[in-house]
Amino acid sequence: MADFPLFIKMDGRKVMVIGGGSVALRKIRILTDYGADIRIISGEVRDELKMLAEAGRLEWQKENLTEKHLSELDEAFLVICASNDETVNVMAADYCQKRHILVDCAKPGENSDCVFPSVVRRGNVVVGISTSGGVPALTKHLREKIEAVIPEWYGDFEGTLRDKRRQLKQSDLSQAERRQSLRQWIAKEEKIREEGKGQYENRNEEEPSGHGADGNGGGGH
């Protein structure tokens, strides 16, 4: 069965990473962009992780996880099992699952509650792609295709659209009209970009067209 996609606010949430190799590094690179409070439990880590620890962007507990230290995982919102020792990963995963602590293992399967998606991010626009751990090569392929159709400028554009949406919500237009107006505005901007007619112009001061924007209804997040 496919995994359920769920976006979670990670700012300030405790994440414990068991292991300091390439898998741990890859996942920590993602987590640091989302404000997670990260602690690595590993006797040795990659140089990049050492630099992150020295810069205060994460905590490094310089010891390998043992059974007597398992209770330290109780304070975690998420535990990532990325040790080179599979017995350590299984031990930690079993402990977490019995205590309903989210756990992600380097080798997805019965010991994992979740998997990290492949991510395309443009500011607050975030797309996650997953094959539920089945075919990572396909996940990467799909990410590259999505990257090609969502240019970098969508990140800044999303911020401008938030302002436009707030303006429209203060207008006399109905929710349906606001939604339609915003969608027309998005289509117009995309056409300008695709035709190469210059950089984005701030058009927030334009009067609403009368055919509506997003409001709060419908659509995804």
C-alpha positions in Angstrom: 0.0 0.0 0.0 1.2 3.5 -0.8 2.4 5.8 2.0 0.1 8.8 2.9 1.7 12.2 2.0 1.7 14.5 5.0 3.4 17.9 5.4 4.6 18.5 9.0 5.9 21.7 10.6 9.3 20.7 11.8 10.4 24.1 13.3 11.8 23.4 16.8 10.9 19.7 16.8 13.5 17.3 18.2 15.0 14.9 15.7 17.6 12.4 16.7 19.8 10.9 14.0 21.6 7.6 14.8 24.7 7.5 12.6 26.8 10.0 10.9 27.5 8.7 7.4 26.2 9.6 3.9 22.5 8.6 4.6 22.5 10.7 7.8 24.1 13.6 6.0 21.6 13.6 3.2 18.6 13.6 5.5 20.1 16.2 7.8 20.7 18.5 4.8 17.0 18.5 4.3 16.0 18.9 7.9 18.2 21.9 8.5 16.2 23.8 5.9 13.0 23.3 7.9 14.1 24.4 11.4 14.4 21.0 13.1 16.3 20.7 16.4 18.8 18.0 15.4 21.0 15.7 17.6 23.3 13.2 16.0 24.2 10.1 18.1 27.4 8.7 16.6 31.0 8.2 17.5 32.1 9.4 14.1 30.4 11.7 11.5 31.2 13.2 8.1 33.2 16.4 8.0 30.2 18.4 6.8 28.3 17.3 9.9 31.2 18.3 12.1 31.1 21.8 10.6 27.3 22.0 11.2 27.8 21.0 14.8 30.6 23.6 15.2 28.4 26.2 13.7 25.7 25.4 16.3 23.2 24.2 13.7 22.9 20.8 15.3 24.1 18.9 18.4 26.6 16.0 18.1 26.6 13.4 20.9 29.9 11.7 20.3 29.1 8.1 21.1 27.4 5.2 19.4 23.9 4.3 20.5 23.8 1.3 23.0 20.9 -0.3 24.7 21.5 1.5 27.9 21.1 4.9 26.1 17.8 4.0 24.3 15.7 6.0 26.8 17.3 9.2 25.4 15.2 8.7 22.3 12.0 9.4 24.4 12.4 13.1 23.9 12.4 12.9 20.1 9.6 13.7 17.7 11.4 11.8 15.0 14.2 9.3 15.1 16.3 8.5 12.0 18.1 5.2 12.1 21.0 5.6 9.7 23.8 3.6 11.5 26.1 1.4 9.5 25.2 -1.3 12.1 21.8 -2.8 11.1 21.4 -4.3 14.5 21.5 -0.8 16.1 18.9 0.4 13.6 16.6 -2.4 14.4 17.1 -2.0 18.1 16.3 1.7 18.0 13.4 1.3 15.6 11.7 -1.4 17.8 12.2 0.9 20.8 10.6 3.9 19.1 7.6 2.0 17.6 6.7 0.5 21.0 6.6 4.1 22.3 4.8 5.7 19.3 7.9 7.8 18.3 8.1 8.4 14.6 11.0 6.4 13.1 12.6 6.5 9.7 15.1 3.7 8.8 17.9 3.8 6.2 16.3 0.7 4.7 12.6 1.3 4.4 10.4 -1.5 5.5 8.6 -2.9 8.5 10.8 -0.9 10.9 9.9 2.5 9.4 6.9 4.6 10.1 7.8 7.1 7.4 10.1 7.8 4.5 11.7 11.0 3.3 10.4 12.1 0.0 12.5 13.5 -2.8 11.9 17.3 -2.5 11.5 20.1 -5.0 11.4 23.4 -3.1 10.8 26.9 -4.4 10.5 29.0 -1.2 7.2 28.0 0.4 6.2 25.9 -2.6 7.2 22.4 -1.7 6.6 19.2 -3.7 7.4 15.8 -2.2 7.8 12.7 -4.4 7.9 9.1 -3.2 7.5 5.6 -4.4 7.0 4.5 -0.8 10.6 3.3 -0.7 10.1 1.0 -3.6 12.0 2.5 -6.6 14.3 5.3 -5.6 15.5 5.7 -9.2 11.9 6.5 -10.3 11.6 9.0 -7.5 14.7 10.8 -8.6 13.5 10.7 -12.3 10.2 12.3 -11.3 11.9 14.9 -9.2 14.0 16.0 -12.1 11.0 16.3 -14.4 9.1 18.4 -11.8 12.1 20.6 -11.3 12.1 21.4 -15.0 8.4 22.6 -14.9 8.6 24.6 -11.7 11.1 27.4 -12.2 12.9 29.0 -9.2 10.9 32.2 -9.6 7.8 30.5 -8.2 9.3 30.9 -4.7 9.2 34.7 -4.9 5.9 34.6 -6.9 4.2 32.7 -4.1 5.0 35.5 -1.6 3.5 38.1 -4.0 0.4 36.0 -4.4 -0.1 35.9 -0.7 -0.2 39.7 -0.7 -2.6 39.6 -3.6 -4.8 37.1 -1.9 -5.0 39.3 1.3 -6.0 42.3 -0.8 -8.7 40.3 -2.6 -10.1 39.0 0.7 -10.7 42.6 1.7 -12.6 43.3 -1.5 -16.3 43.0 -2.1 -15.9 40.1 -4.4 -17.4 36.7 -3.6 -15.1 33.8 -2.7 -15.7 32.3 -6.2 -14.8 35.6 -7.8 -11.7 36.0 -5.7 -10.6 32.5 -6.6 -11.1 33.1 -10.3 -9.3 36.4 -10.2 -6.2 34.9 -8.5 -6.1 32.0 -11.0 -6.3 34.4 -13.9 -3.5 36.5 -12.4 -1.3 33.3 -12.0 -2.0 32.3 -15.6 -1.1 35.8 -16.8 2.2 35.9 -14.9 3.1 32.4 -16.2 2.5 33.5 -19.8 4.7 36.6 -19.3 7.5 34.5 -17.9 7.3 31.8 -20.5 7.4 34.4 -23.3 10.4 36.0 -21.7 8.9 39.5 -21.4 10.9 40.5 -18.4 10.9 40.2 -14.7 8.0 40.0 -12.4 6.3 43.4 -11.9 4.5 44.2 -8.7 0.9 44.6 -9.7 -0.6 44.5 -6.2 -2.1 48.0 -6.7 -4.2 46.9 -9.6 -8.0 46.8 -9.0 -9.4 43.3 -8.8 -10.8 42.2 -12.1 -14.1 41.1 -10.6 -13.6 37.5 -11.3 -12.3 36.3 -8.1 -9.4 34.6 -6.2 -8.4 31.8 -4.0 -10.0 32.8 -0.7 -9.9 29.9 1.8 -11.9 27.3 -0.1 -10.8 24.3 -2.1 -7.4 23.5 -3.5 -4.5 21.8 -1.9 -1.7 22.9 0.4 
